[in-house]
Amino acid sequence: MINFSLLGIARQHGGPVPAQQVAFFWAKKVGGAAGVKLLNKLGHADQALELACEQHAYEFAFDIARLLLKDKLPEVHYKYALHLEDERRYAEAEAEFLKAKKPRDAVLMYVQIKDWDRGMNIEREERFLY
């Protein structure tokens, strides 16, 4: 199992970025609340959140945001929505855009795929202006 000496070696010989990556993968392996607590103890929560989103490890990203970085939760929803849109999972992407408080992006997604009715429905439901 990864331990503090491996983290120290990464920090000493590789610098802060490899140390952050080791902390991320260690915490992800631990998983859940315990993994998030470990990240907090190591002081790498912000960097781990970014890395989790880059790695498409959204379940872990949501854990980090919910437990440590609540103000970043809409940002994680937004990044997840963009990922789902790329995967052509439009209904799920729409839900994530709305959780991120970005209804305009959900409408634009539907405009891009020429699904006018769904775009108009969001506009009516959210009652927002451009």
Secondary structure, 3 states (H helix, E strand, C coil): CCCHHHHHHHHHHHCHHHHHHHHHHHHHHHCHHHHHHHHHHHCCHHHHHHHHHHCCCHHHHHHHHHHCCHHHHHHHHHHHHHHHHHCCCHHHHHHHHHHCCCHHHHHHHHHHCCCHHHHHHHHHHHCCCC
